[in-house]
Structures are given as structure tokens and as C-alpha cells.
Amino acid sequence: MLVIAGLGNPGAKYAANRHNIGFMAADAIVRRHDSFGPWQKKFSADISEGRLGGEKVLIIKPQTFMNLSGQAIGEALRFYKLDPSSLIVFYDELDLAPGKVRIKTGGGSGGHNGIKSIDAHCGKDYRRVRLGIGHPGAKERVQSHVLGDFAKADRDWLDPLLDTIADHAAMLVDGDESGFMNKIALAMGDTAMAAQKKKPATNNAAAKKQSHVRQARQAGPQVQPTGPMADMLKKIFGKKD
């Protein structure tokens, strides 16, 4: 049995926050796979049980607020007598560009309070699926960024990312992390390509024409030093030494 945890804050106020992308991933998996039953309350969390890739899986969304996420997850692991290697956690990552995904086992918290709590209650040797939300660029804007809602334009990459996570979650459960990451990369590459196609096309012909005109203006009139035109000009204006 495996436990997949999505991190976030409970309540409608936080539902669309960037900090709640872990909850969104958990919801997407449950929606996509018919084997999962309705959400229930247990372990101070919302839970749903089902199967992925032939493996029994518990999806858990702690309802203890982000800073205490480890309490609910630790309780679930102890109830099922599981060690940290049976845990996969989805959460937001400031230091990854929006739509980028990285997976690692163990390591530091990177300052993420939910991960700090899980480390304290469960140990560090679990798989962490970091979902990029981008950095606002200034430290003083971090809190408002992570607790701010995704913008409407973010749906262009967020929805395909969540769909791909849900579609291929079984690969992650089976331990095929490279295959899972390939699926993510392909999906997000297609998303970037589609976004590029939406941009207004550049009028290359007009740009070239403008460039040529500019070059001509900069160069000034060109007069051949010899030939009929030069001879005629010499006759009119006279040759100057």
C-alpha cells in the first residue's frame, strides 16, 4: 500500500491559491480514476482509497493547515504500519518555473513549512514531487504570491499539468519516475508550443521592408564614380579638385 499526500490549506478561501497545487493534484487523481471512492474524513484529513497500477493507494489531503501537515500524514502512516518509503507528497515549489516538475527522495525542506512538518513527524526518506509555481522575484512578495490565487492565464499550463499527473500517476506508484517525468515533459512541451502558436504572427515581409528602407536612409544616395551618370554630373557641375 502507498500513501499519496497533496499539500494545501483547507477551506474555500485558499482553494485556488498557488500554495494549494498539491491539493489540486490529489483531486485530479481521484477524479480521473474510478477506483477511488468519495472523500471521507479521517486522520484529521480528507482521504480517498483506490488502486493505481494494481497497488492499493490512499490519497490524503491534511486538513490541519499547511504548517501541521505532518500530523495527519504521520497518523495515517502509523495506522497502516507504513514507513516513509511508502509516501509520495505533491507540493508547491517556488524555485521551479511554473509548470516544471521535479522528483526527489529525501533532502531538505527548502523552507516549505508543510515539508518541515512531514519531516518532523514521518522522517525524510519519502518521495517529493515538487510542482513549480515560480518565484515572484522579491522575498517580501513571497507570502502574497504563494497565498495568491492562480491567474486566469495560468490555466493554460496548470490544467494540462494536473491532467497529465492524473493520467500517469500509476507510473509514479510503480516506481517509474523517469517515465512519469517524460510524460510531464511531453505534455508541457506541447502546451508551450500551443501557447507559441497563439501569439500574433510577425509580419516578416513588412519587417524586412522597413529594415531595407532604414538601411537605404542610413547609407544615403549611391553615385557611381564612373559611367554615363558620373560624366553627365561632371559636365553640369564641373570637376572639383
C-alpha positions in Angstrom: 0.0 0.0 0.0 1.1 3.5 -0.8 0.0 6.9 0.6 -0.1 9.9 -1.8 -0.4 13.2 0.0 -1.3 16.5 -1.6 -0.5 19.6 0.5 -2.6 22.7 0.9 -4.7 24.7 3.2 -8.4 23.8 3.9 -11.4 26.0 3.1 -12.8 27.9 0.1 -10.6 30.9 0.9 -7.5 29.0 -0.1 -8.9 26.6 -2.7 -7.4 28.4 -5.7 -4.1 29.5 -4.1 -0.8 28.6 -5.6 0.1 27.0 -2.2 -2.8 24.5 -2.8 -1.4 23.0 -6.0 -0.8 19.8 -4.0 -4.5 19.5 -3.1 -5.3 20.1 -6.8 -3.1 17.2 -7.9 -4.7 14.9 -5.3 -8.2 16.0 -6.5 -7.2 15.4 -10.2 -6.1 11.8 -9.5 -9.2 10.9 -7.6 -11.4 12.5 -10.3 -9.6 10.6 -13.1 -9.7 7.1 -11.7 -13.0 5.3 -11.0 -11.4 3.0 -8.4 -11.3 5.8 -5.9 -14.3 6.3 -3.6 -15.8 9.6 -2.3 -13.7 11.7 0.1 -14.1 10.8 3.7 -12.9 12.4 7.0 -10.1 10.5 8.8 -6.7 11.3 10.4 -7.7 15.0 10.6 -7.7 14.8 6.8 -9.8 14.2 3.7 -9.0 10.7 2.4 -10.0 8.6 -0.6 -8.9 4.9 -1.2 -8.5 3.3 -4.6 -6.0 1.5 -6.8 -3.3 2.7 -9.2 -1.3 0.3 -11.3 -2.6 -2.7 -9.3 -1.4 -1.1 -6.0 -3.8 -0.1 -3.2 -3.4 3.7 -2.6 -4.6 6.1 0.0 -4.9 9.7 -1.2 -4.8 12.2 1.7 -5.3 15.9 2.0 -4.4 17.1 5.5 -7.0 19.5 6.9 -4.7 20.7 9.7 -3.4 23.7 7.6 -0.1 23.6 5.8 2.2 24.1 8.8 0.8 21.0 10.6 0.6 18.7 7.5 2.8 16.1 9.1 0.4 15.4 12.0 -2.3 13.9 9.7 0.1 12.1 7.3 2.1 10.7 10.2 -1.1 9.3 11.8 -2.1 7.6 8.5 1.3 6.0 8.1 1.3 4.7 11.7 -2.3 3.4 11.3 -1.3 1.3 8.2 2.1 0.4 9.6 3.9 2.0 6.7 7.4 3.6 6.6 8.3 6.9 4.8 9.3 5.0 1.6 5.6 4.3 1.1 4.8 8.0 1.0 4.6 10.3 -2.0 4.0 14.0 -1.4 2.8 16.6 -4.0 3.5 20.3 -3.1 4.3 23.7 -4.5 7.9 24.8 -5.3 8.9 28.4 -5.5 12.3 27.7 -7.0 10.8 26.0 -10.1 9.3 27.8 -13.0 5.5 27.4 -13.4 4.7 24.0 -14.9 8.1 22.5 -14.1 8.2 19.3 -12.1 11.0 17.6 -10.1 11.0 14.4 -8.1 13.5 13.6 -5.3 13.7 11.3 -2.3 14.8 12.8 1.0 16.7 16.0 1.2 15.9 19.4 2.8 12.6 21.2 3.1 13.7 24.2 1.0 11.9 26.3 3.6 8.5 24.8 2.8 6.6 24.6 6.1 4.5 21.6 5.1 7.6 19.6 4.3 9.2 20.7 7.5 6.2 19.3 9.4 6.2 16.0 7.5 10.0 15.6 8.1 9.4 16.1 11.8 6.5 13.6 12.0 7.5 11.0 9.4 11.2 11.2 8.7 12.7 12.4 5.5 13.0 9.3 3.3 9.8 9.8 1.2 9.3 10.8 -2.4 8.7 14.5 -3.0 7.0 15.7 -6.2 7.7 19.4 -6.5 5.3 21.4 -8.6 6.7 24.7 -9.8 4.7 27.8 -9.2 7.6 30.3 -9.9 9.2 32.9 -7.7 7.8 36.5 -7.5 11.3 37.8 -7.7 11.5 39.6 -4.3 11.5 38.0 -0.8 8.9 40.4 0.5 6.4 39.3 -2.2 6.7 35.5 -1.5 3.8 35.2 1.0 1.4 37.1 -1.2 2.5 35.1 -4.2 2.0 31.6 -2.6 -1.2 32.6 -0.9 -2.5 34.4 -4.0 -4.8 32.6 -6.5 -3.6 31.3 -9.8 -4.2 33.8 -12.5 -6.6 33.0 -15.4 -3.7 32.8 -17.8 -2.1 30.1 -15.5 -4.8 27.7 -16.5 -3.0 27.3 -19.9 -0.3 25.3 -18.2 -1.9 24.3 -14.9 -4.8 22.3 -16.3 -2.6 20.2 -18.7 -0.1 19.6 -15.8 -2.8 18.4 -13.5 -4.4 16.2 -16.2 -1.0 14.6 -17.0 -0.3 13.9 -13.3 -3.7 12.2 -13.0 -3.3 10.3 -16.3 0.1 8.8 -15.4 0.0 8.6 -11.6 0.2 4.8 -11.8 3.7 5.2 -13.3 4.8 7.0 -10.2 3.2 4.4 -8.0 5.1 1.7 -9.9 8.4 3.5 -9.4 8.8 4.5 -13.0 9.8 8.1 -12.1 11.7 8.7 -15.4 8.7 7.5 -17.4 6.4 9.8 -15.4 8.7 12.7 -15.9 8.9 12.1 -19.6 5.1 12.2 -19.8 5.1 15.5 -18.0 7.8 16.9 -20.2 6.0 15.9 -23.4 2.7 17.4 -22.2 4.2 20.7 -21.0 6.2 20.9 -24.3 3.0 20.6 -26.3 1.5 23.2 -24.0 4.3 25.6 -24.7 4.1 25.0 -28.4 0.3 25.7 -28.4 0.9 28.9 -26.4 3.5 30.0 -29.0 1.0 29.4 -31.8 -1.5 31.7 -30.1 0.9 34.7 -30.3 0.2 37.1 -33.2 2.4 36.3 -36.2 5.1 38.8 -37.0 4.8 40.4 -40.5 8.3 39.4 -41.7 7.8 40.9 -45.1 7.0 44.3 -43.6 9.8 44.0 -41.1 12.3 43.2 -43.9 10.9 46.1 -46.0 11.3 48.5 -43.1 14.8 47.2 -42.5 15.7 47.8 -46.1 14.3 51.3 -46.1 16.2 52.1 -42.9 19.4 50.8 -44.4 18.9 52.9 -47.5 18.3 56.0 -45.5 21.4 55.4 -43.4 23.6 54.7 -46.5 22.4 57.8 -48.4 22.3 58.1 -52.3 24.8 55.9 -54.1 26.5 57.5 -57.2 28.8 55.5 -59.4 32.3 57.1 -59.6 32.4 56.4 -63.4 29.9 55.8 -66.2 27.4 58.0 -68.1 25.8 59.4 -64.9 29.2 60.4 -63.5 30.2 62.0 -66.8 27.0 64.0 -67.0 27.3 65.3 -63.4 30.9 66.4 -64.2 29.7 68.4 -67.2 26.9 70.1 -65.2 28.8 70.9 -62.0 32.4 70.8 -63.3 35.2 68.7 -61.9 36.4 69.9 -58.5 40.0 69.1 -57.5 
